[in-house]
Amino acid sequence: MFYTKNRGLFTDLYELTMSQGYFNLKIKQEATFDLFFRSNPFSGGYSIASGISLALEYLKNFQFNDEEITYLRSQNLFTEDFLDYLREIQFTGSVTGVEEGTVVFPSVPLITVTAPIIEAQLVETALLNIINYSTLISTKAARIVQAAGGGSVIEFGLRRAQGDSAYIGVRAALIGGCKGTSFVQAGKIWNCPIVGTQAHSWVQAFNSEITAFSSYANVFPETCLLLIDTYDVLNSGLPNAIKTAKMLRNKGKELVGVRIDSGDLAYLSLEVYKVFKREGFPNITIVLSNELDEFTINSIVQQIREKGISNSKNQKICEETISHLSYGVGTKLITGNKDGALGGVYKLVALGNKPKIKVSENVSKTINPGKKCVWRITDSNGKLLADVMALSEESTPRSGDRIYHPIDQFKSFELASDIIINPLHRLFMKNGVLSIDEQFFDWKNAQKRTENDLKLLDSTYKRLLNPHVYKVSLTEKLFNLKAKLIQKYTDALR
């Protein structure tokens, strides 16, 4: 993909000016950067790591071509010997991190990059661009899929996406749990199902709605799904769809379903399904669209379910209706809606073997220093309990160890005796060479990981409103190092 190849200039200017400075001053030490975010998007309780494999492909292909070098020369900012250096540069560092589809939380590095400082600096912007956006969209998709309560979700966002972001946005949506996309080229690139029917213009192009439906059914008898809200869902679209379904059945075919793009979607879904079932079509799919997000979908499901609770005779039909719903989600998925960006950052945590810290008056922006490893703590059933960051030279945390809140010095807790502790990070790249196989790049594996990880996350963290805060902690040694470095730089200012 163009996102990962021949993109030396896919960066901010200050990455290049700093690199010129390092070059002039002969600063060649190995640097370690953590890429992480400080808060979950959408006021949620979790995020879904995504874009990691695209970022690795970018690093593998990292280079400057002659045209890019010529452009940089024209800016009169860079020396010829530095431009010669850029002409030959490749990424020779190492990368560790979480696998795509992993449920992740604030402060935990999604990837850690260790490389000669110029290399590590130059790739910052591209890594943030790819991983921030991908993680944002995978997280949004996972929340929407969760709200759908078993109904399938299709990505419909191409026409509202911010330009070419739609390409990696579709992949991220798939990792979050979407079953397909309307974007044809993305379907080709990612080898995923493409989904689509007709627009209102198709129905308007014919003298009558029934003619429009029957004509479409004749062209696509195997995959016919009808848009029934052009004029009146219950008094026109629905009866004409029933007639078309019967016509197809007489030919030995079955209507796949109908789509509703306006009106009271909860009420209309229930009424439409009741009629289809009564007429002998209980397997019909009802696709809903129109500015949907997790909150709207959750409301639709709950409204239908409440109809069953208030009237026990309707309970079965209400649950059947919910199980036959599918959702086409566009704008509010592919753009991230109100949270249009993940605030991921890329911070220097070590230079050589010396830990580095950024101190801020805003304590949440004070980073966790040093080369680290991350451990995931689960109970004996695999349920997620906490993530623990430790210095890389430390041994595996053990039951009885005390771990500390990364900001609040008065919050700590002791690891219980019946826990399971596993490393969260794995090695992706060493000395510029990928150490993972092709399966790692398959979004299907990441989608499965998302599904499995969310099953292991307690429902209190998955609430759409006011979710519980997951424990991300520091070992005592890392906590003390952080406190020592903060004190050191605070004292220096006095």
VEXDREN-2710 file (C-alpha; in Angstrom, 1 decimal):
% VEXDREN-2710
k/r/px/py/pz
1/MET/0.0/0.0/0.0
2/PHE/1.0/3.6/-0.6
3/TYR/0.8/4.1/3.2
4/THR/3.8/1.9/3.7
5/LYS/6.1/2.3/0.8
6/ASN/8.6/4.9/-0.5
7/ARG/7.4/7.6/1.9
8/GLY/10.5/9.3/3.2
9/LEU/8.7/12.6/3.3
10/PHE/5.8/11.2/5.2
11/THR/6.9/13.2/8.2
12/ASP/6.9/16.6/10.0
13/LEU/9.7/19.0/9.3
14/TYR/11.0/19.0/12.8
15/GLU/11.8/15.4/12.6
16/LEU/14.3/16.3/9.8
17/THR/15.7/19.4/11.5
18/MET/16.3/17.5/14.7
19/SER/17.9/14.7/12.7
20/GLN/20.2/17.3/11.0
21/GLY/21.2/18.5/14.4
22/TYR/21.9/15.0/15.7
23/PHE/24.0/14.4/12.6
24/ASN/26.0/17.6/12.9
25/LEU/26.7/16.9/16.6
26/LYS/27.5/13.3/15.9
27/ILE/24.9/12.1/18.3
28/LYS/24.5/8.4/17.3
29/GLN/23.4/6.7/20.4
30/GLU/20.6/4.1/20.4
31/ALA/17.3/5.7/21.5
32/THR/14.2/4.0/22.8
33/PHE/10.8/5.6/22.2
34/ASP/7.4/4.4/23.5
35/LEU/4.2/5.0/21.5
36/PHE/1.2/5.1/23.8
37/PHE/-2.0/7.1/24.4
38/ARG/-3.1/8.8/27.7
39/SER/-6.8/8.3/27.6
40/ASN/-9.3/5.9/25.9
41/PRO/-11.3/7.5/23.0
42/PHE/-15.1/7.9/23.3
43/SER/-14.9/8.2/27.1
44/GLY/-14.6/4.4/26.9
45/GLY/-13.0/1.8/29.2
46/TYR/-10.7/0.1/26.6
47/SER/-9.1/0.5/23.2
48/ILE/-8.2/-2.0/20.4
49/ALA/-4.6/-1.9/19.2
50/SER/-4.5/-1.6/15.4
51/GLY/-2.3/-0.5/12.5
52/ILE/0.7/-2.3/14.0
53/SER/1.4/-4.4/10.9
54/LEU/1.1/-1.4/8.6
55/ALA/3.5/0.5/10.7
56/LEU/6.0/-2.5/10.5
57/GLU/5.6/-2.5/6.7
58/TYR/6.4/1.2/6.7
59/LEU/9.5/0.6/8.7
60/LYS/10.6/-2.3/6.5
61/ASN/10.3/0.0/3.4
62/PHE/11.6/3.2/5.0
63/GLN/13.8/5.1/2.6
64/PHE/14.3/8.4/0.8
65/ASN/14.3/8.4/-3.0
66/ASP/16.2/10.7/-5.3
67/GLU/13.2/13.0/-6.0
68/GLU/12.6/13.4/-2.2
69/ILE/16.3/14.3/-1.7
70/THR/16.1/16.8/-4.5
71/TYR/13.1/18.4/-2.8
72/LEU/14.8/18.6/0.6
73/ARG/17.9/20.2/-1.0
74/SER/15.6/22.9/-2.4
75/GLN/14.6/24.0/1.1
76/ASN/18.2/25.2/1.9
77/LEU/18.0/23.7/5.3
78/PHE/20.1/20.6/5.1
79/THR/23.8/19.9/4.4
80/GLU/24.9/17.8/1.5
81/ASP/26.6/15.2/3.8
82/PHE/23.3/14.8/5.7
83/LEU/21.3/14.5/2.4
84/ASP/23.8/11.8/1.4
85/TYR/23.2/10.1/4.7
86/LEU/19.4/10.2/4.1
87/ARG/19.9/8.7/0.6
88/GLU/21.3/5.5/2.1
89/ILE/19.3/5.3/5.3
90/GLN/17.2/2.3/6.2
91/PHE/15.6/1.4/9.5
92/THR/18.0/-0.9/11.4
93/GLY/16.3/-0.9/14.8
94/SER/14.1/-3.2/16.8
95/VAL/10.4/-3.0/17.6
96/THR/8.4/-4.7/20.3
97/GLY/4.7/-4.3/21.0
98/VAL/1.2/-5.7/21.3
99/GLU/-0.4/-7.7/18.6
100/GLU/-3.2/-6.1/16.6
101/GLY/-6.6/-6.7/18.0
102/THR/-5.3/-6.7/21.6
103/VAL/-7.4/-4.9/24.1
104/VAL/-5.2/-2.1/25.4
105/PHE/-5.3/0.7/28.0
106/PRO/-3.8/4.2/28.6
107/SER/-0.1/4.5/29.3
108/VAL/0.8/1.0/28.1
109/PRO/3.1/1.2/25.0
110/LEU/1.5/-0.1/21.8
111/ILE/5.0/-0.3/20.4
112/THR/8.5/0.4/21.6
113/VAL/11.1/1.4/19.0
114/THR/14.8/1.1/19.7
115/ALA/17.2/2.3/17.0
116/PRO/20.0/4.8/16.3
117/ILE/18.4/8.1/17.3
118/ILE/18.1/9.6/13.8
119/GLU/16.3/6.5/12.5
120/ALA/14.0/6.4/15.6
121/GLN/13.2/10.2/15.3
122/LEU/12.5/10.2/11.6
123/VAL/9.8/7.5/11.8
124/GLU/7.8/9.1/14.6
125/THR/5.2/11.0/12.6
126/ALA/4.4/8.1/10.3
127/LEU/4.0/5.6/13.1
128/LEU/1.7/8.0/15.0
129/ASN/-0.3/8.7/11.8
130/ILE/-0.9/5.0/11.1
131/ILE/-1.4/3.6/14.6
132/ASN/-3.4/6.5/16.1
133/TYR/-6.0/6.4/13.3
134/SER/-6.2/2.7/13.0
135/THR/-6.6/2.2/16.8
136/LEU/-9.3/4.9/16.9
137/ILE/-11.3/3.2/14.2
138/SER/-10.9/-0.3/15.5
139/THR/-12.0/0.8/18.9
140/LYS/-15.1/2.6/17.5
141/ALA/-15.9/-0.5/15.5
142/ALA/-15.6/-2.8/18.5
143/ARG/-18.0/-0.5/20.5
144/ILE/-20.5/-0.6/17.7
145/VAL/-20.3/-4.3/17.3
146/GLN/-20.7/-4.7/21.0
147/ALA/-23.9/-2.5/20.9
148/ALA/-25.3/-4.6/18.0
149/GLY/-25.8/-7.5/20.4
150/GLY/-25.0/-10.2/17.9
151/GLY/-26.2/-8.3/14.8
152/SER/-23.6/-7.9/12.0
153/VAL/-22.0/-4.5/11.3
154/ILE/-20.9/-3.4/7.9
155/GLU/-18.5/-0.5/7.2
156/PHE/-20.3/2.1/5.0
157/GLY/-18.0/5.1/5.4
158/LEU/-16.2/5.7/2.1
159/ARG/-18.1/8.8/1.0
160/ARG/-17.6/10.5/4.4
161/ALA/-14.0/9.4/5.1
162/GLN/-11.2/12.0/5.2
163/GLY/-9.8/11.2/1.8
164/ASP/-7.5/8.2/1.5
165/SER/-7.8/7.4/5.2
166/ALA/-10.7/5.1/4.1
167/TYR/-8.2/2.5/3.0
168/ILE/-6.6/1.8/6.4
169/GLY/-10.0/2.8/8.0
170/VAL/-11.7/-0.2/6.5
171/ARG/-8.9/-2.6/7.7
172/ALA/-9.2/-1.1/11.2
173/ALA/-13.0/-1.5/11.1
174/LEU/-12.6/-5.1/10.2
175/ILE/-10.2/-5.7/13.1
176/GLY/-12.8/-4.1/15.4
177/GLY/-15.4/-6.7/14.2
178/CYS/-17.1/-5.4/11.1
179/LYS/-18.1/-8.1/8.7
180/GLY/-17.5/-6.3/5.4
181/THR/-17.4/-3.0/3.6
182/SER/-19.1/-1.0/0.9
183/PHE/-15.7/0.2/-0.4
184/VAL/-14.9/-2.0/-3.4
185/GLN/-11.2/-1.3/-3.7
186/ALA/-10.7/-1.8/0.0
187/GLY/-12.5/-5.1/-0.4
188/LYS/-9.9/-6.1/-3.0
189/ILE/-6.9/-4.9/-1.1
190/TRP/-7.9/-6.6/2.2
191/ASN/-9.7/-9.6/0.7
192/CYS/-12.9/-9.0/2.7
193/PRO/-16.6/-9.2/1.7
194/ILE/-18.0/-6.2/-0.1
195/VAL/-21.7/-5.3/0.5
196/GLY/-24.2/-3.1/-1.2
197/THR/-27.7/-2.9/-2.7
198/GLN/-29.2/0.1/-4.3
199/ALA/-29.8/3.8/-3.4
200/HIS/-33.1/5.7/-3.5
201/SER/-32.2/6.9/-7.0
202/TRP/-32.7/3.4/-8.3
203/VAL/-36.3/3.3/-7.0
204/GLN/-36.9/6.9/-8.2
205/ALA/-35.7/6.0/-11.7
206/PHE/-38.7/3.7/-12.3
207/ASN/-42.4/4.6/-12.7
208/SER/-43.3/2.6/-9.6
209/GLU/-41.6/1.1/-6.6
210/ILE/-42.8/-2.4/-7.4
211/THR/-41.2/-2.1/-10.9
212/ALA/-38.0/-0.9/-9.3
213/PHE/-38.0/-3.9/-6.9
214/SER/-38.9/-6.5/-9.5
215/SER/-36.4/-5.2/-12.0
216/TYR/-33.6/-5.3/-9.4
217/ALA/-34.7/-8.9/-8.4
218/ASN/-34.5/-10.0/-12.0
219/VAL/-30.9/-8.6/-12.3
220/PHE/-29.7/-10.0/-9.0
221/PRO/-32.0/-12.9/-8.0
222/GLU/-29.3/-14.5/-5.8
223/THR/-28.4/-11.4/-3.8
224/CYS/-31.5/-9.2/-3.8
225/LEU/-31.8/-6.8/-0.9
226/LEU/-34.4/-4.0/-1.3
227/LEU/-34.4/-0.4/0.0
228/ILE/-37.9/0.1/1.3
229/ASP/-38.1/3.7/2.7
230/THR/-38.1/5.8/-0.5
231/TYR/-41.8/6.6/-0.1
232/ASP/-43.5/4.9/2.9
233/VAL/-41.9/1.9/4.6
234/LEU/-45.1/0.2/6.0
235/ASN/-47.6/1.2/3.4
236/SER/-45.5/0.9/0.2
237/GLY/-42.0/-0.4/0.6
238/LEU/-42.9/-3.4/2.8
239/PRO/-45.9/-4.7/0.8
240/ASN/-43.9/-4.3/-2.5
241/ALA/-41.0/-6.1/-0.9
242/ILE/-43.3/-9.0/0.1
243/LYS/-44.6/-9.2/-3.5
244/THR/-41.0/-9.3/-4.8
245/ALA/-40.0/-12.0/-2.2
246/LYS/-43.0/-14.2/-3.4
247/MET/-42.0/-13.6/-7.0
248/LEU/-38.5/-14.8/-6.3
249/ARG/-39.6/-17.8/-4.3
250/ASN/-41.8/-18.9/-7.3
251/LYS/-38.6/-18.9/-9.3
252/GLY/-36.8/-20.9/-6.6
253/LYS/-34.9/-18.0/-5.2
254/GLU/-35.1/-16.2/-1.8
255/LEU/-35.0/-12.5/-1.0
256/VAL/-32.0/-11.8/1.1
257/GLY/-33.5/-8.8/3.0
258/VAL/-34.5/-5.2/3.1
259/ARG/-32.8/-2.0/4.1
260/ILE/-34.3/0.9/6.0
261/ASP/-32.5/4.3/5.9
262/SER/-34.9/6.6/7.7
263/GLY/-37.7/6.9/10.2
264/ASP/-38.1/5.2/13.6
265/LEU/-35.7/2.3/13.1
266/ALA/-36.7/0.4/16.2
267/TYR/-40.4/0.5/15.5
268/LEU/-40.1/-0.1/11.8
269/SER/-37.7/-3.0/12.2
270/LEU/-40.1/-4.8/14.5
271/GLU/-43.1/-4.2/12.3
272/VAL/-41.3/-5.2/9.1
273/TYR/-40.0/-8.5/10.7
274/LYS/-43.5/-9.4/12.0
275/VAL/-45.0/-9.1/8.5
276/PHE/-42.2/-11.0/6.8
277/LYS/-42.5/-13.8/9.3
278/ARG/-46.3/-13.9/9.0
279/GLU/-45.9/-14.1/5.2
280/GLY/-43.5/-17.1/5.5
281/PHE/-40.1/-15.3/5.3
282/PRO/-38.7/-15.7/8.9
283/ASN/-35.0/-15.7/7.7
284/ILE/-35.1/-12.2/6.3
285/THR/-32.3/-9.8/7.1
286/ILE/-33.2/-6.2/7.9
287/VAL/-30.3/-3.8/7.3
288/LEU/-30.5/-0.5/9.2
289/SER/-28.5/2.6/8.2
290/ASN/-28.7/6.4/8.7
291/GLU/-26.0/8.1/10.9
292/LEU/-25.7/5.1/13.3
293/ASP/-23.3/4.7/16.1
294/GLU/-23.0/2.6/19.2
295/PHE/-25.4/4.7/21.2
296/THR/-28.1/4.7/18.5
297/ILE/-27.7/1.0/17.9
298/ASN/-27.8/0.2/21.6
299/SER/-31.0/2.3/21.8
300/ILE/-32.6/0.4/18.9
301/VAL/-31.9/-2.9/20.5
302/GLN/-33.1/-1.8/23.9
303/GLN/-36.3/-0.3/22.5
304/ILE/-37.2/-3.5/20.7
305/ARG/-36.3/-5.6/23.7
306/GLU/-38.5/-3.4/26.0
307/LYS/-41.5/-4.2/23.7
308/GLY/-41.0/-7.8/24.6
309/ILE/-40.6/-7.2/28.3
310/SER/-43.9/-5.1/28.4
311/ASN/-45.8/-7.8/26.5
312/SER/-44.7/-11.4/27.0
313/LYS/-46.6/-12.4/23.9
314/ASN/-44.2/-10.3/21.9
315/GLN/-41.0/-11.4/23.6
316/LYS/-40.1/-14.1/21.2
317/ILE/-40.7/-12.0/18.1
318/CYS/-38.8/-9.1/19.6
319/GLU/-35.7/-11.3/20.2
320/GLU/-36.0/-12.8/16.7
321/THR/-36.1/-9.3/15.2
322/ILE/-33.0/-8.3/17.0
323/SER/-31.2/-11.4/15.8
324/HIS/-32.1/-10.6/12.2
325/LEU/-30.8/-7.0/12.2
326/SER/-27.7/-5.8/10.4
327/TYR/-26.2/-2.3/10.6
328/GLY/-24.5/-0.3/7.9
329/VAL/-22.4/2.3/9.8
330/GLY/-20.7/5.1/7.9
331/THR/-19.8/8.6/9.1
332/LYS/-19.6/8.0/12.8
333/LEU/-17.4/4.9/12.3
334/ILE/-14.9/6.0/9.7
335/THR/-14.4/9.5/11.1
336/GLY/-14.4/8.6/14.8
337/ASN/-17.2/11.1/15.1
338/LYS/-16.8/13.5/18.0
339/ASP/-13.4/11.9/18.9
340/GLY/-11.8/12.5/15.6
341/ALA/-8.3/11.5/16.7
342/LEU/-6.6/9.3/19.2
343/GLY/-4.1/11.3/21.3
344/GLY/-1.3/8.9/20.9
345/VAL/2.3/10.2/21.6
346/TYR/5.8/9.0/20.9
347/LYS/8.2/9.8/23.7
348/LEU/11.9/9.2/24.3
349/VAL/12.3/7.0/27.4
350/ALA/15.9/6.0/27.1
351/LEU/19.1/7.1/25.4
352/GLY/21.6/4.3/25.4
353/ASN/21.0/2.6/28.7
354/LYS/20.2/5.8/30.5
355/PRO/16.5/6.3/31.3
356/LYS/14.9/9.6/30.2
357/ILE/11.8/11.3/31.5
358/LYS/9.5/14.2/30.4
359/VAL/8.1/16.1/33.4
360/SER/5.0/18.2/33.2
361/GLU/2.9/20.4/35.5
362/ASN/0.0/18.2/34.2
363/VAL/1.0/15.0/36.1
364/SER/-0.8/12.8/33.5
365/LYS/1.7/13.9/30.9
366/THR/4.8/12.9/33.0
367/ILE/6.0/9.8/31.1
368/ASN/7.1/6.5/32.6
369/PRO/10.9/6.4/32.0
370/GLY/13.3/3.7/30.9
371/LYS/13.3/0.6/28.8
372/LYS/10.3/-1.5/29.9
373/CYS/8.4/-4.7/29.5
374/VAL/4.7/-5.1/30.1
375/TRP/2.9/-7.9/31.9
376/ARG/-0.8/-8.8/31.7
377/ILE/-2.3/-10.1/34.8
378/THR/-5.3/-12.4/34.6
379/ASP/-7.3/-14.6/37.0
380/SER/-7.2/-18.4/36.7
381/ASN/-10.0/-18.2/34.1
382/GLY/-8.1/-15.7/31.9
383/LYS/-10.2/-12.7/32.9
384/LEU/-8.2/-9.5/32.6
385/LEU/-7.2/-7.9/35.9
386/ALA/-4.4/-5.4/35.4
387/ASP/-1.4/-4.5/33.2
388/VAL/2.0/-4.0/34.9
389/MET/4.9/-2.1/33.5
390/ALA/8.4/-3.0/34.7
391/LEU/11.9/-2.1/33.8
392/SER/13.3/-4.5/31.2
393/GLU/16.0/-5.9/33.6
394/GLU/13.4/-6.9/36.2
395/SER/12.1/-10.4/36.6
396/THR/8.5/-11.4/36.1
397/PRO/6.2/-10.0/38.7
398/ARG/5.0/-12.5/41.3
399/SER/2.1/-13.0/43.7
400/GLY/2.6/-10.9/46.7
401/ASP/4.4/-8.1/44.8
402/ARG/3.1/-4.6/45.4
403/ILE/2.3/-2.6/42.3
404/TYR/1.7/1.1/42.1
405/HIS/-0.6/3.6/40.4
406/PRO/1.4/5.5/37.7
407/ILE/0.4/8.9/39.0
408/ASP/-1.2/8.6/42.5
409/GLN/1.6/7.7/44.9
410/PHE/-1.0/6.7/47.6
411/LYS/-2.7/4.0/45.4
412/SER/-1.2/0.6/45.3
413/PHE/-2.2/-3.0/45.7
414/GLU/-0.8/-6.5/46.2
415/LEU/-0.9/-9.1/43.5
416/ALA/-3.1/-12.0/44.6
417/SER/-2.0/-15.6/44.8
418/ASP/-4.3/-17.1/42.2
419/ILE/-3.2/-15.0/39.2
420/ILE/-1.6/-15.8/35.8
421/ILE/1.1/-13.5/34.5
422/ASN/2.1/-13.3/30.8
423/PRO/4.2/-10.9/28.8
424/LEU/2.0/-8.5/26.7
425/HIS/4.7/-7.4/24.3
426/ARG/6.4/-9.5/21.7
427/LEU/9.4/-8.9/19.4
428/PHE/8.3/-7.7/15.9
429/MET/11.5/-6.6/14.4
430/LYS/15.2/-7.0/15.2
431/ASN/18.1/-5.2/13.5
432/GLY/15.6/-4.0/10.8
433/VAL/14.4/-7.5/10.0
434/LEU/10.9/-8.6/10.6
435/SER/10.6/-11.5/13.1
436/ILE/7.0/-12.3/12.4
437/ASP/5.3/-14.4/9.7
438/GLU/2.6/-13.6/7.1
439/GLN/-0.1/-14.6/9.5
440/PHE/0.6/-11.6/11.6
441/PHE/-0.5/-9.3/8.8
442/ASP/-3.9/-11.0/8.3
443/TRP/-6.7/-8.8/9.7
444/LYS/-8.8/-11.9/10.2
445/ASN/-6.5/-13.1/13.0
446/ALA/-6.6/-9.7/14.6
447/GLN/-10.4/-9.6/14.4
448/LYS/-10.5/-12.9/16.2
449/ARG/-8.1/-11.6/18.8
450/THR/-10.4/-8.6/19.4
451/GLU/-13.4/-10.9/19.9
452/ASN/-11.5/-13.2/22.3
453/ASP/-9.9/-10.3/24.3
454/LEU/-13.3/-8.6/24.8
455/LYS/-14.8/-11.8/26.1
456/LEU/-12.0/-11.8/28.8
457/LEU/-12.8/-8.1/29.7
458/ASP/-15.3/-7.7/32.5
459/SER/-18.6/-6.0/31.4
460/THR/-17.9/-3.1/33.8
461/TYR/-15.1/-1.9/31.5
462/LYS/-17.3/-2.3/28.4
463/ARG/-20.1/0.0/29.5
464/LEU/-20.8/2.7/26.9
465/LEU/-21.3/5.2/29.7
466/ASN/-19.1/5.6/32.8
467/PRO/-17.0/2.4/32.4
468/HIS/-14.8/1.2/35.2
469/VAL/-11.2/2.2/35.0
470/TYR/-8.8/-0.7/34.3
471/LYS/-5.7/-1.0/36.5
472/VAL/-2.4/0.0/34.7
473/SER/0.4/-0.1/37.2
474/LEU/4.1/0.2/37.8
475/THR/6.4/-2.2/39.7
476/GLU/8.0/-0.7/42.8
477/LYS/11.4/-0.4/41.0
478/LEU/9.9/1.6/38.1
479/PHE/7.7/3.7/40.4
480/ASN/10.8/4.6/42.5
481/LEU/12.9/5.4/39.4
482/LYS/10.1/7.7/38.1
483/ALA/9.9/9.5/41.5
484/LYS/13.7/9.8/41.6
485/LEU/13.9/11.4/38.1
486/ILE/11.0/13.8/38.8
487/GLN/12.8/14.9/42.0
488/LYS/16.1/15.3/40.2
489/TYR/14.7/17.7/37.6
490/THR/12.5/19.5/40.1
491/ASP/15.5/20.1/42.3
492/ALA/17.5/21.4/39.3
493/LEU/14.9/24.2/38.8
494/ARG/15.2/25.5/42.4
END
